[in-house]
Amino acid sequence: MVSVFKKYNYHFNQFSHNIKLFMLGSFFISVGGNIIWLLFNLYLKSLQINESTIGNILSLRSIAAILIALPASFVVLKDKVKPILIFSSIINSIFFFFLGIFSNIYFIFISSFFVGLFSTTYQVATSPFIMRNTSKNERAYVFGLNAASANFSGIIGSIIGGFSRDVLAKSLNSEIIGYKIAIIYGAFFSVLSIFPFLKIKPKIPTREEKKELSILTHIKNINYIKFIKLILPGFIIGLGAGMTIPFINLYFKNVWKLSDGVIGILFGFGQLSTFLGMLLSPLIATKIGKTKTIVLTQGFSIPFILILAYLKFLPAVIIAYLVRQTLMNMNTPVSDQFTMEYVSEHEQPIINALKMLSWTASWAISASVGGYMIENYGFTSSFLFTTTCYTIATILFFIFFHKFKEK
């Protein structure tokens, strides 16, 4: 592991100033987001909102993401990444504050919708920005370190969120006010991301590059079969993930009766293990290939979902949660790089948006259904659905890409 950190440190010193600023901004966004999303469902539950309605709120956020993903990709095509990063951070921060201030259900729905809109614009811009600001030699390390940094900041966010809520609730003698102030902490971290984004110096495209960025040209030249292969497995994974992942904090709260502070620590350890996995995954991919790395990590994660569904022994459940979390997410930087390299440069923003759009659409559908299913039938059925989806998606990805010659 020491040699891994040395290798990353060497490559980090080669990163451009733009990439370092981007990663700093992403770090602040991730800390704030992890504080908020750790507590959000628990906060809604403390307001006596049932799981079905929580699922609908989460679905609305995903619907917003569906609406904005493709238009945002066209803005990215015009090389307007810096304004996207700054504007989305500002609006996100405002509505994060609203989530902490207002407890009216209509304000919660509205705020959740706008958070979905502007979180997605930031995410759509991420991979194309990295591709445009890196060389081939450092690219894998930028994707890996950016994803790992998001998980490391998630450790900080989860611990701050869980413990600050418990301490505030006890000292103020109000569970709801404790949630509100802790969520405002998350909004404050999101505000900090604006400052490094302001210092990014965008590359000015030449006349030829501006012509190359024509949206109509790109739409006409899209290889739709290639796009379907890249999108379909992610769509199915989104169906499975939306059924359970948004409700994991409720699973530990309702089924295992853990406190918010303990859940925060547990989520922090999950982020830490994923952080280490993401650092290792680019190195694994260079040895066995990106396709095998994605298939094996996803495939090995599947049995651990069944442990969450059926085992009634908390230590084993916690281990299963951590292992599943690590394996399923550690290939994210590898998968992002694989997608960007599988398509041509002019297709990158559009495929990035379409992948996000399809995954978010499936998440929106299943999150709404998942809330109803969990409320009426418990968590076992939702975990089984997730297992089935992950299995199908992993098999499809292998069938589509096992013969692909990687760059």
C-alpha positions as CSV (number, residue, x, y, z in Angstrom):
1,M,0.0,0.0,0.0
2,V,2.9,2.4,0.7
3,S,4.1,1.9,-2.9
4,V,0.6,2.7,-4.1
5,F,0.6,6.0,-2.3
6,K,4.1,6.8,-3.6
7,K,2.9,6.2,-7.1
8,Y,-0.1,8.4,-6.7
9,N,2.0,11.1,-5.1
10,Y,4.3,11.1,-8.1
11,H,1.5,11.4,-10.5
12,F,-0.3,14.0,-8.4
13,N,2.7,16.3,-8.8
14,Q,2.2,16.0,-12.6
15,F,-1.5,17.0,-12.5
16,S,-2.4,20.3,-14.1
17,H,-3.4,23.3,-11.9
18,N,-6.9,23.0,-13.3
19,I,-7.2,19.4,-12.2
20,K,-6.0,20.2,-8.7
21,L,-8.5,23.0,-8.3
22,F,-11.2,20.8,-9.6
23,M,-10.4,18.0,-7.1
24,L,-10.4,20.5,-4.2
25,G,-13.8,21.8,-5.2
26,S,-15.1,18.2,-5.6
27,F,-13.7,17.4,-2.1
28,F,-15.8,20.2,-0.5
29,I,-18.9,19.1,-2.5
30,S,-18.5,15.6,-1.4
31,V,-18.1,16.4,2.3
32,G,-21.2,18.5,2.2
33,G,-23.2,16.0,0.2
34,N,-22.3,13.1,2.5
35,I,-23.3,15.0,5.6
36,I,-26.7,15.8,4.0
37,W,-27.5,12.4,2.3
38,L,-26.4,10.5,5.5
39,L,-29.1,12.3,7.4
40,F,-31.7,13.2,4.8
41,N,-33.9,10.1,5.0
42,L,-33.5,9.9,8.8
43,Y,-34.5,13.6,9.0
44,L,-37.6,12.9,6.9
45,K,-38.5,10.0,9.1
46,S,-38.2,12.2,12.2
47,L,-40.8,14.4,10.5
48,Q,-43.2,11.4,10.5
49,I,-42.9,11.0,6.7
50,N,-43.3,7.4,5.6
51,E,-41.0,5.3,3.4
52,S,-43.3,5.6,0.4
53,T,-43.2,9.4,0.5
54,I,-39.5,9.3,1.1
55,G,-39.1,7.2,-2.0
56,N,-41.2,9.7,-4.0
57,I,-39.0,12.6,-2.8
58,L,-35.9,10.7,-3.9
59,S,-37.5,9.9,-7.2
60,L,-38.3,13.5,-7.8
61,R,-34.6,14.3,-7.4
62,S,-33.8,11.7,-9.9
63,I,-36.5,13.0,-12.3
64,A,-34.8,16.4,-12.2
65,A,-31.5,14.7,-13.1
66,I,-33.2,13.0,-16.1
67,L,-34.5,16.4,-17.3
68,I,-31.2,18.2,-17.1
69,A,-28.6,15.5,-18.0
70,L,-28.7,15.8,-21.8
71,P,-29.1,19.6,-22.0
72,A,-26.1,19.9,-19.7
73,S,-24.0,17.7,-21.9
74,F,-24.6,20.1,-24.8
75,V,-23.3,22.9,-22.7
76,V,-20.3,20.9,-21.9
77,L,-19.8,20.3,-25.7
78,K,-19.5,24.0,-26.0
79,D,-16.7,23.9,-23.5
80,K,-18.7,25.8,-20.8
81,V,-17.5,23.6,-18.0
82,K,-16.3,26.3,-15.6
83,P,-19.7,28.2,-15.5
84,I,-21.4,24.8,-15.0
85,L,-19.2,24.0,-12.0
86,I,-19.7,27.5,-10.4
87,F,-23.4,27.9,-11.1
88,S,-24.3,24.4,-10.0
89,S,-22.3,24.8,-6.8
90,I,-24.1,28.1,-5.9
91,I,-27.6,26.8,-6.6
92,N,-26.9,23.5,-4.9
93,S,-25.7,25.3,-1.8
94,I,-28.9,27.5,-1.7
95,F,-31.2,24.5,-1.8
96,F,-29.1,22.5,0.6
97,F,-29.7,25.4,3.0
98,F,-33.4,25.3,2.2
99,L,-33.5,21.6,3.1
100,G,-32.1,22.5,6.5
101,I,-34.3,25.5,7.1
102,F,-37.7,24.4,5.9
103,S,-39.6,21.3,7.1
104,N,-42.7,21.9,5.0
105,I,-43.2,18.9,2.7
106,Y,-43.7,21.1,-0.4
107,F,-40.4,22.9,0.3
108,I,-38.7,19.6,0.7
109,F,-40.0,18.4,-2.7
110,I,-39.0,21.6,-4.4
111,S,-35.5,21.7,-2.8
112,S,-34.9,18.1,-3.6
113,F,-35.9,18.7,-7.3
114,F,-33.5,21.6,-7.7
115,V,-30.7,19.7,-5.9
116,G,-31.2,16.9,-8.5
117,L,-31.0,19.4,-11.3
118,F,-27.8,21.1,-10.4
119,S,-26.0,18.1,-8.9
120,T,-26.4,16.4,-12.2
121,T,-25.0,19.3,-14.2
122,Y,-21.8,19.1,-12.1
123,Q,-21.6,15.3,-12.6
124,V,-22.1,15.5,-16.4
125,A,-19.2,17.9,-16.6
126,T,-16.8,15.8,-14.5
127,S,-15.5,13.1,-16.9
128,P,-15.2,15.3,-20.0
129,F,-13.4,17.9,-17.9
130,I,-10.9,15.3,-16.7
131,M,-10.4,14.0,-20.2
132,R,-9.7,17.5,-21.6
133,N,-7.2,18.4,-18.8
134,T,-5.1,15.3,-18.6
135,S,-2.6,13.3,-20.7
136,K,-3.1,9.6,-21.4
137,N,-0.3,8.7,-18.9
138,E,-1.9,10.4,-15.9
139,R,-5.6,10.0,-16.8
140,A,-6.1,6.7,-14.9
141,Y,-4.6,8.2,-11.8
142,V,-6.8,11.4,-12.0
143,F,-10.0,9.3,-12.4
144,G,-8.8,7.0,-9.5
145,L,-7.7,9.8,-7.2
146,N,-10.8,12.0,-7.9
147,A,-13.1,9.1,-7.1
148,A,-11.1,8.0,-4.0
149,S,-11.0,11.6,-2.8
150,A,-14.8,11.8,-3.0
151,N,-14.9,8.7,-0.7
152,F,-12.3,10.0,1.7
153,S,-14.3,13.2,2.0
154,G,-17.3,11.0,2.5
155,I,-15.6,9.6,5.6
156,I,-15.3,13.1,7.0
157,G,-18.9,14.0,6.0
158,S,-20.4,10.8,7.5
159,I,-18.7,11.2,10.8
160,I,-19.4,14.9,11.0
161,G,-23.0,14.4,10.0
162,G,-23.7,11.5,12.4
163,F,-22.1,12.8,15.5
164,S,-23.0,16.5,15.1
165,R,-26.7,15.4,14.7
166,D,-26.5,13.3,17.9
167,V,-24.7,16.0,19.9
168,L,-26.9,18.8,18.7
169,A,-30.1,16.8,19.3
170,K,-29.0,16.1,22.9
171,S,-27.8,19.6,23.7
172,L,-30.8,21.3,22.1
173,N,-33.2,18.7,23.4
174,S,-34.7,18.5,19.9
175,E,-34.1,15.7,17.3
176,I,-35.5,17.7,14.4
177,I,-33.4,20.9,15.1
178,G,-30.3,18.7,15.5
179,Y,-31.0,17.4,11.9
180,K,-31.6,20.9,10.6
181,I,-28.4,22.3,11.9
182,A,-26.3,19.3,10.8
183,I,-27.8,19.6,7.3
184,I,-26.8,23.3,7.2
185,Y,-23.3,22.3,8.0
186,G,-23.4,20.2,4.8
187,A,-24.6,23.3,2.9
188,F,-21.7,25.3,4.2
189,F,-19.1,22.8,2.9
190,S,-20.9,22.9,-0.5
191,V,-20.4,26.7,-0.6
192,L,-16.6,26.3,-0.1
193,S,-16.4,24.4,-3.5
194,I,-17.2,27.6,-5.3
195,F,-13.8,29.2,-4.5
196,P,-11.5,26.7,-6.2
197,F,-13.9,26.5,-9.2
198,L,-13.6,30.2,-9.7
199,K,-9.8,29.9,-10.2
200,I,-10.0,27.3,-13.0
201,K,-8.6,28.7,-16.2
202,P,-10.6,27.2,-19.1
203,K,-8.9,26.2,-22.3
204,I,-9.9,28.4,-25.2
205,P,-10.8,26.3,-28.2
206,T,-9.4,27.1,-31.6
207,R,-11.7,27.9,-34.6
208,E,-11.4,24.3,-35.8
209,E,-12.2,23.0,-32.3
210,K,-15.3,25.2,-32.1
211,K,-16.4,23.8,-35.4
212,E,-15.8,20.3,-34.1
213,L,-18.0,21.1,-31.1
214,S,-21.1,21.4,-33.3
215,I,-24.0,19.6,-31.5
216,L,-25.8,18.6,-34.7
217,T,-22.6,17.1,-36.1
218,H,-22.1,15.0,-32.9
219,I,-25.7,13.8,-32.8
220,K,-25.5,12.7,-36.5
221,N,-22.3,10.8,-35.9
222,I,-23.3,8.9,-32.8
223,N,-22.8,5.1,-32.9
224,Y,-26.1,4.1,-31.2
225,I,-25.3,0.4,-30.9
226,K,-22.1,1.3,-29.0
227,F,-24.1,3.7,-26.8
228,I,-26.7,1.0,-26.0
229,K,-24.0,-1.4,-24.9
230,L,-22.5,1.1,-22.6
231,I,-25.9,2.3,-21.2
232,L,-27.9,-0.9,-20.7
233,P,-25.9,-2.5,-17.9
234,G,-25.8,0.8,-16.0
235,F,-29.6,1.1,-16.4
236,I,-30.2,-2.3,-14.9
237,I,-27.7,-1.6,-12.0
238,G,-29.7,1.7,-11.4
239,L,-32.9,-0.3,-11.1
240,G,-31.3,-2.5,-8.4
241,A,-29.5,0.2,-6.6
242,G,-32.5,2.5,-6.3
243,M,-34.5,-0.3,-4.6
244,T,-32.1,-0.4,-1.6
245,I,-29.2,2.0,-1.5
246,P,-31.2,5.2,-0.7
247,F,-32.7,3.3,2.3
248,I,-29.6,1.7,3.8
249,N,-29.5,4.2,6.6
250,L,-33.1,3.4,7.4
251,Y,-32.2,-0.3,7.2
252,F,-29.6,0.1,10.0
253,K,-31.9,2.5,11.9
254,N,-35.1,0.5,11.7
255,V,-33.9,-3.1,11.6
256,W,-30.8,-2.9,13.8
257,K,-31.8,0.1,15.9
258,L,-28.4,1.9,15.5
259,S,-28.0,5.5,16.5
260,D,-27.2,8.2,13.9
261,G,-23.7,8.5,15.3
262,V,-23.0,4.8,14.9
263,I,-24.5,4.9,11.4
264,G,-22.2,7.8,10.6
265,I,-19.2,5.8,11.7
266,L,-20.4,2.8,9.7
267,F,-20.8,4.9,6.6
268,G,-17.4,6.4,7.3
269,F,-15.8,3.0,7.3
270,G,-17.6,2.2,4.1
271,Q,-16.2,5.3,2.5
272,L,-12.7,4.5,3.8
273,S,-12.7,0.9,2.4
274,T,-14.1,2.2,-0.9
275,F,-11.4,5.0,-0.9
276,L,-8.7,2.3,-0.6
277,G,-10.4,0.2,-3.2
278,M,-10.6,3.0,-5.6
279,L,-6.9,3.8,-5.2
280,L,-6.1,0.1,-6.0
281,S,-8.5,-0.4,-8.9
282,P,-6.6,1.5,-11.5
283,L,-3.5,-0.5,-10.6
284,I,-5.5,-3.8,-10.8
285,A,-6.9,-2.6,-14.2
286,T,-3.4,-2.1,-15.6
287,K,-2.6,-5.7,-14.8
288,I,-5.8,-7.6,-15.7
289,G,-7.6,-5.0,-17.9
290,K,-10.6,-2.7,-17.2
291,T,-13.2,-5.1,-18.4
292,K,-12.1,-7.9,-16.0
293,T,-11.8,-5.5,-13.1
294,I,-15.3,-4.2,-13.6
295,V,-16.9,-7.7,-14.0
296,L,-15.0,-9.3,-11.1
297,T,-15.6,-6.5,-8.6
298,Q,-19.3,-6.3,-9.4
299,G,-19.7,-10.1,-9.5
300,F,-18.0,-10.7,-6.1
301,S,-20.1,-8.0,-4.4
302,I,-23.4,-9.8,-5.2
303,P,-23.3,-12.6,-2.5
304,F,-22.9,-10.0,0.2
305,I,-26.2,-8.4,-0.7
306,L,-27.9,-11.7,0.2
307,I,-26.2,-11.6,3.6
308,L,-27.8,-8.2,4.3
309,A,-31.2,-9.8,3.2
310,Y,-31.1,-12.9,5.3
311,L,-28.5,-13.0,8.1
312,K,-29.6,-11.8,11.6
313,F,-26.1,-11.4,13.1
314,L,-25.0,-7.8,13.2
315,P,-21.2,-8.2,13.0
316,A,-21.5,-10.3,9.9
317,V,-24.1,-7.8,8.4
318,I,-21.7,-4.9,9.0
319,I,-18.8,-6.8,7.3
320,A,-21.1,-7.7,4.4
321,Y,-22.1,-4.1,4.0
322,L,-18.5,-2.9,4.0
323,V,-17.3,-5.5,1.5
324,R,-20.3,-5.0,-0.8
325,Q,-19.8,-1.2,-0.7
326,T,-16.2,-1.5,-1.5
327,L,-16.4,-4.1,-4.3
328,M,-19.4,-2.5,-6.1
329,N,-18.0,1.0,-6.0
330,M,-14.2,0.5,-6.3
331,N,-14.4,0.1,-10.1
332,T,-16.1,3.5,-10.6
333,P,-13.0,5.3,-11.8
334,V,-12.1,2.4,-14.1
335,S,-15.6,2.3,-15.5
336,D,-15.6,6.0,-16.1
337,Q,-12.3,5.9,-17.9
338,F,-13.4,2.8,-19.9
339,T,-16.5,4.6,-21.1
340,M,-14.5,7.7,-22.1
341,E,-12.0,5.7,-24.0
342,Y,-14.6,3.5,-25.7
343,V,-16.1,6.4,-27.5
344,S,-14.6,9.2,-29.6
345,E,-13.8,12.6,-28.0
346,H,-16.9,14.4,-29.5
347,E,-19.2,11.6,-28.1
348,Q,-17.8,11.9,-24.5
349,P,-20.1,14.5,-23.0
350,I,-23.2,13.0,-24.6
351,I,-22.4,9.4,-23.5
352,N,-21.6,10.7,-20.0
353,A,-24.9,12.4,-19.9
354,L,-26.9,9.5,-21.3
355,K,-25.3,7.0,-19.0
356,M,-26.2,9.2,-16.1
357,L,-29.6,9.8,-17.5
358,S,-30.4,6.1,-17.9
359,W,-29.0,5.2,-14.5
360,T,-30.9,8.0,-12.8
361,A,-34.1,7.1,-14.6
362,S,-34.0,3.6,-13.5
363,W,-33.0,4.8,-10.0
364,A,-36.0,7.1,-9.9
365,I,-38.4,4.3,-10.9
366,S,-37.1,1.8,-8.4
367,A,-36.6,4.3,-5.5
368,S,-40.3,5.1,-5.6
369,V,-41.2,1.4,-5.8
370,G,-38.6,0.5,-3.2
371,G,-40.0,2.9,-0.6
372,Y,-43.5,1.3,-1.0
373,M,-42.0,-2.2,-1.0
374,I,-39.9,-1.6,2.2
375,E,-42.8,0.0,4.0
376,N,-45.2,-2.9,3.2
377,Y,-42.9,-6.0,2.9
378,G,-39.6,-5.1,4.6
379,F,-36.1,-5.1,3.3
380,T,-35.6,-8.7,2.2
381,S,-37.6,-8.4,-1.0
382,S,-35.9,-5.2,-2.0
383,F,-32.4,-6.8,-1.5
384,L,-33.4,-9.8,-3.6
385,F,-34.5,-7.5,-6.4
386,T,-31.1,-5.7,-6.2
387,T,-29.2,-9.0,-6.3
388,T,-31.1,-10.0,-9.5
389,C,-30.4,-6.7,-11.2
390,Y,-26.7,-6.6,-10.4
391,T,-26.3,-10.2,-11.6
392,I,-28.0,-9.5,-15.0
393,A,-26.0,-6.3,-15.5
394,T,-22.7,-7.9,-14.8
395,I,-23.4,-10.7,-17.2
396,L,-24.4,-8.3,-19.9
397,F,-21.3,-6.2,-19.4
398,F,-19.1,-9.3,-19.8
399,I,-21.0,-10.4,-23.0
400,F,-20.7,-6.9,-24.5
401,F,-17.1,-6.1,-23.8
402,H,-15.0,-9.2,-22.9
403,K,-13.5,-9.1,-26.5
404,F,-12.8,-5.4,-26.5
405,K,-9.2,-4.5,-27.0
406,E,-8.4,-1.8,-24.4
407,K,-6.3,1.2,-25.1
